[in-house]
Amino acid sequence: MTNAKKLKHRALGTGGLSVSAIGLGGMSLSGVYGAVDDAASEDMIRHAIDQGVDHLDSSDMYGWGHNETLIGRAIKGRRDRVVLVTKFGQTRREGQQNGVDGRPDYVIQACDASLKRLGEDVIDLYYQHRVDPTVPIEDTVGAMARLVEQGKVRFLGLSEARPETIRRAHKVHPIAAVQTEYSLLYRTEAEETRETTLALGIGFVAYAPLGRGFLTGKIQTLSDIDGRRAAHPRFQAENFARNRELVAQIEAMAADKGCTPSQLTLAWLLAQGPDVVAIPGTRYAQRLDENVGALRVKLTPDEVERISQAIPRGAAAGTRYPAGGMPGVYV
Ligand SMILES: NC(=O)c1ccc[n+]([C@@H]2O[C@H](COP(=O)([O-])OP(=O)(O)OC[C@H]3O[C@@H](n4cnc5c(N)ncnc54)[C@H](OP(=O)(O)O)[C@@H]3O)[C@@H](O)[C@H]2O)c1
């Protein structure tokens, strides 16, 4: 077995959890943005671990179990080098918008099902993927805390929770991390959330840090868009040209800096504060290496400011999710 390289680590919360500052988001390995090959994905995950990427982010709803099974297989023999992360709370409703379930009984049941698919005894960081507005957050987090007591879970997280929800949850049990979309294109809610997570000593996990691929510069025309991405307003014809113009500015600044647009984008995120880590998703080892290379890109405060000005807060055209998904985020 190859020994893992040491990558720059950052703490998530104050309870002792730490992860590589660049992680790997697993979602697109379950066919969300185009075709996948499981054997190649497993190799890629093992390559990531060998490069020192230990923050592996999954959810029970990525491929409705497929992603956890895949990651579980890929990490066999490498479990001690991985911070295993998954989520519960979205439920499948055929032909409709996903449901949410934050009832205490469901939390316990979902965790057992995830552990079984992963083939492991313990999840390092367990998130509520979407807040259930019909269940008090205290009840949901109370059940998550029982999982910690039982040794099934080590640390707790919330995804797309708004500041008030985070404060209430954190009173029940320490929250190690909040995961919310955060990139140069979409950062309004993330920046609001970070005022609270920073005050409470909670880590911030930036999801979709490459803007679902837009900020990589590889999406140049509408015909480059595949999979579920096509439903996202940012990629729709009425918004595409505006967003493309914004990305073109990042491409130009990356060229000046001698790095790729993905690297500039990730380096900008990590420069926002030591509480921030990013989990870009990719199917390819080469792109994973490129993304990890963002750790070598050092931005001066002036460069960070110029990048922020190039894509000002709120500049992206189109909401973060299609209309049906918006009520489920920032709850
Ligand atoms: N909590 C939540 O509600 C939530 C929601 C969404 C996502 N997430 C998490 O965040 C992770 C990342 O989000 P995401 O995958 O939606 O978006 P992302 O990381 O912003 O972008 C991923 C896309 O960028 C492409 N890409 C990645 N690196 C590249 C590179 N160096 N050059 C060119 N293209 C590159 C990938 O395509 P290729 O595969 O072709 O490289 C993929 O299509 C997910 O995997 C998931 O773990 C969480």
The ligand as a Gaussian input file, in Angstrom:
#p B3LYP/6-31G(d) Opt

LIG

0 1
 N      -24.757000      19.523000       1.361000
 C      -25.310000      19.680000       0.189000
 O      -26.497000      19.962000       0.067000
 C      -24.473000      19.503000      -1.053000
 C      -24.974000      19.892000      -2.308000
 C      -24.151000      19.730000      -3.430000
 C      -22.870000      19.223000      -3.285000
 N      -22.439000      18.830000      -2.041000
 C      -21.093000      18.235000      -1.849000
 O      -20.129000      19.059000      -2.468000
 C      -19.358000      18.292000      -3.385000
 C      -18.883000      19.122000      -4.549000
 O      -19.988000      19.740000      -5.191000
 P      -20.329000      19.527000      -6.725000
 O      -19.718000      18.286000      -7.220000
 O      -21.788000      19.727000      -6.854000
 O      -19.683000      20.809000      -7.421000
 P      -18.189000      21.355000      -7.622000
 O      -17.256000      20.628000      -6.764000
 O      -18.304000      22.808000      -7.503000
 O      -17.935000      21.013000      -9.162000
 C      -17.858000      19.702000      -9.592000
 C      -17.759000      19.695000     -11.100000
 O      -16.546000      20.305000     -11.504000
 C      -15.820000      19.438000     -12.365000
 N      -14.400000      19.578000     -11.990000
 C      -13.858000      19.371000     -10.772000
 N      -12.543000      19.671000     -10.772000
 C      -12.252000      20.068000     -12.029000
 C      -11.072000      20.513000     -12.651000
 N       -9.931000      20.634000     -11.989000
 N      -11.137000      20.845000     -13.975000
 C      -12.297000      20.750000     -14.660000
 N      -13.458000      20.345000     -14.114000
 C      -13.434000      19.996000     -12.806000
 C      -16.350000      18.060000     -12.141000
 O      -16.377000      17.355000     -13.353000
 P      -15.503000      16.002000     -13.636000
 O      -16.072000      14.928000     -12.791000
 O      -15.750000      15.793000     -15.095000
 O      -14.105000      16.382000     -13.289000
 C      -17.786000      18.320000     -11.676000
 O      -18.652000      18.340000     -12.779000
 C      -20.314000      17.151000      -3.775000
 O      -19.626000      16.057000      -4.302000
 C      -20.959000      16.848000      -2.461000
 O      -20.114000      16.043000      -1.679000
 C      -23.209000      18.983000      -0.940000

